[in-house]
Amino acid sequence: MNHPRKLLVASLLALLSACMTAPPAAAPASTAIPAAWRSPLPHGGSTAALNDWWKAFDDPLLARLIERAQGRSPTLAQAAARRRQAEASATQARAALLPQATANAQAQRGRNLNTVPGMSTQGSAQFNASWEVDLFGGLRAAAAAEKLQAQAATSDWHAARVSLAADVAQAYVQLRLAQAHEESSELDNRFAEQIAAWGREQQKAGLISVSDAALLNTDRAVASATRSQWRAEAQIALQSLALLCGEQAQDLAKELAPPAINDTGFELRRSQPKVPGFDVGAPPAQLLAQRPDVAAAHQRWLAALQQQRSVEAQRWPQLSLGALAGESRLRVGGSSSNTSMWAIGPSLSLPLFDGGQRKARAEGAEAAADEAAAALQARWQTAVAEVEESLQRVAAGAEREREVDAVKREWEGIALRSFSQAQAGLQSGVQRNTTFRNALAAYDAVLSVRAEHALAWIRLYRSLGGGWTAEAPTNTNTASAR
């Protein structure tokens, strides 16, 4: 047997041996998830499904704002673009599994072309085809890795949608809170000015000291500063909401303008959106599986395992099949000649020595898989901690809201009785205004606690991953909020 045949037989034996000793797949990582929630779960009352939660708000304007933000947000557009890029990479990886074919044609006319003396016309046409036989599944693993990366990018897009909806809701609650505080601080400033004016008159008449009058005027200045602060907070919240919705603040201000403040009396006209509840009854593993960021981390870990298999396959022999067919024509003077050719056969590549490059790439891929597994575990643990914190805040907010509501009702009753007594001449105007200010302080506390409770529900919505679904809509820029 001559030397070329010996080399071919040795190559085939090495190929068969490598097929029988393909590297095993890595074992999946384990992540410890608690079996039940430690925090109290919200219950009672009317609940809404998580994926339709925004529709259950008593303020339909919020749902419209979220829908508009979903269609105009540059952050969401970036996430959608990254998703399309990942899908394109997955398509390219799948294409590597299929045979590749190209056709080339060329025509030339000139003097002394390709060592042909005199004027000549030369033309050629060639067809090439090749196919890499995926013996060890390296190409299939690479295609699976890219597909999983595309799925992770889609999950990232869903996570951006959930985060954007929660950000809009938070900004909206803060805007309504600032507007309500602005109204109460305006009334409080009005009563403080009346009390300070009374103090100046009393001080001129010598009935109170200068220090007492100065204290009353200081209270008025504090009330005026508080009013200015809440006016500024309302404008800041409006600007944040406009930025999230991709709109101009002056246009959004007209749509979100609150009721006018009452010129006289004690009537409060501005309100906050009432936040509905939703059920949190499923165990952590089942409930947190719907978080898109957890899903993305899981898909990236699986992609890293597939990439590790793809890199491992590069350490083994590679076999490809090729085919070539072509024809060339030469014309010189009045005579011409045609030449045709074809070829078909396999090509075998045996890695013998590369200075440890393939081994280093395999070790790097294994480390990347370990990193992805650790990232998945960290994401699970973070998700559990975020939900536990949100559940605690929701429970605490509900308890605090009940307490401050009781105080508010008491002060409302006191204010009504004080107003009646002042009309009957049984109480001075200063006493009535002081009572009104105390009632407004209780009202402000209720506003703050209700806003905190609403923000706790929104954080819980965000930490549970919202009501996203794995299926992506066709138009990623105009998807409805979840």
Secondary structure, 3 states (H helix, E strand, C coil): CCHHHHHHHHHHHHHHHHHHCCCCCCCCCCCCCCCCCCCCCCCCCCECCHHHHHHHCCCHHHHHHHHHHHHHCHHHHHHHHHHHHHHHHHHHHHHCCCCEEEEEEEEEEEECHHHCCCEEEEEEEEEEEEEEECCCCHHHHHHHHHHHHHHHHHHHHHHHHHHHHHHHHHHHHHHHHHHHHHHHHHHHHHHHHHHHHHHHHHHHCCCCCHHHHHHHHHHHHHHHHHHHHHHHHHHHHHHHHHHHHCCCHHHHHHHCCCCCCCCCCCCCCCCCCCCCECCCCCCHHHHHCCCHHHHHHHHHHHHHHHHHHHHHHCCCCEEEEEEEEEEEEEEECCEEEEEEEEEEEEEEECCCCCCCHHHHHHHHHHHHHHHHHHHHHHHHHHHHHHHHHHHHHHHHHHHHHHHHHHHHHHHHHHHHHHHHHHHCCCCCHHHHHHHHHHHHHHHHHHHHHHHHHHHHHHHHHHHCCCCCCCCCCCCCCCCCCC
